[in-house]
Amino acid sequence: MTDEHCSYCDGYPIDGTGEETIDHFRPKGRPEFYERVCEWSNLFLACSACNNAKQNQWDEALLRPDDPDFHFERYFEYHHDSGELQPSTTASPDEQARALRTIEIFDLNRKGARSNRRRTVEWIQRISPEVDGYRFLIPLCRLAE
């Protein structure tokens, strides 16, 4: 389903951003979600960095990467100079708030994620747009050209 990418930070290979883990989107450690522990729709392949950042945090605003309407570039902008993700300036205020909350909870702008994104974008732009790297960054690289 994720093509061996982290469901949240899009890191590839997933063990390049930490260990491969399974995240319970609605945290298994919270009593209100005990009944969802084994639901397939609640389980996401994630790197340990994203999973550890999230822990038992929960917010209904979190973006689900499996939502049919989820398009990375709809919610996020990539800043080439810093490697950071920010809410898209073209998104609605609600979408911007959801993107910001997702960035915060999964710590998507942690130092390692920023440097990995910068390195991958430079590689994509130098070598080829047909790479296995961050699949969500490829459309953003094309927009930046």
N, C-alpha and C positions, 0 to 999 in steps of 0.2 A: 504494500500500500504506500509506503514512503520511499521506496526504492533505496533503502538503507540510509536514509537521511534522518536526522533528528526531526521529529514532528513540529518542534517549536522554533529552534534556532536555524534549522535547515542544514546543520553541520554535516559534512561528508568528508571522509568516511566518519561514521558516527563515533568510532572509538578515537578519532582525532580530537574530539571535543570532550572526551571523558569515556566512561564505560557505557556500554549498551545497557539500557534499563527499560522497564515498562512503567509508564506513569499512569496512575489512576487520575484521570482528568478531574473528576469529583473525588476529592481525597478520601482514601480508605480509612484514614485516621479520624475522620469526623463522623460522629454518630448518625447524622442525618443522611449519610451516604453509605452506611454499612450494607444495605441491600444491593448496592451497585458494584460491589467489589469484583465480581466475576463477569459483569456485563461487557460484552465485546465492544460496545459503543463507548465504554468508559476507559478503554485501555489504548494507550498510544506508545509507540516506540519513541524513546527519548534518550538523549545523552544524560549522563549523570550530572553534568553541570546545570542543565535546565531543571532536571528533577530535584536536585538538591536545593536550588534556588526557590523553587515553588513550595516544596515540603507540603504542609497542610493548608497553605493559603488557598482561599477560594473567593471568587467574585463572579457573579452571573454575567458580568460584562466580558469575561475572557473570550477571546476569539478561538473558535474550534477550527483546527486546520482541516478537518474533514467535512466542513460545511460546504454544500454544493455551491454556495454563493461566495465562498472565500477565494479571493484573488489577492495575493500578497501585495501587489502594487496598488491595489485599491485602498489598503490600510496603511502602508508603510512607504517611507521614502528612505533611500540610502544616501548617506552623506560621504562622498569620496574622501574628503580630507581627514575625517575622523574615523571612518568605518562604522559610524553609529547608524542605528535605525531610529527614525522619528515618525510620529503619525503623519500621514499624508496631508499636505495642505489642501488638496482637492477633495478630501473626504468630508463627509458631513460632520458637524460637531459631535454627534453621538458616536460615529465611527472613529473619530480622532480620540475620544475618551476611551473607547474600547481598546484601540491600538496602544495607547499610553499605558493602560492598566496591564495589558498583556506584556509589554516591554518591562514594566516594573516587576511583575510577579515572576516571570521567567528570567529576569536579569539579562535580557537580550543584548544589553550594551556592556556586559562585563568585558574586561580587558582582552581576554583570549578570543572572545567572539568577534570583537572589533578588529583585532589584528588578522584573524583568519579571513574575515570578509574582505578586508583591504587586499590581502595577498591573493585571494581568489579572484577578485575583480580585476586586479592588475594582470593576472594570468589569462583570464578570459579575454580581456581587451588585446593582449599581446599575441596570444596563440590562436584561439578559435572560439567562436560562440557555441560550438558543439562539444561541450565538455560535461563531465560528470559532477563537477563542483556544485556549488550552491545553486540549485535549480531555480530558486526564487530570485536570485540576483541577476540571472541572465537577462530577463526582460528589462530590469532596471538599468543594466549596462547599455542595452540597446537604446533606451530612452535618453541616456546621458550623452550619447554620441552625436 
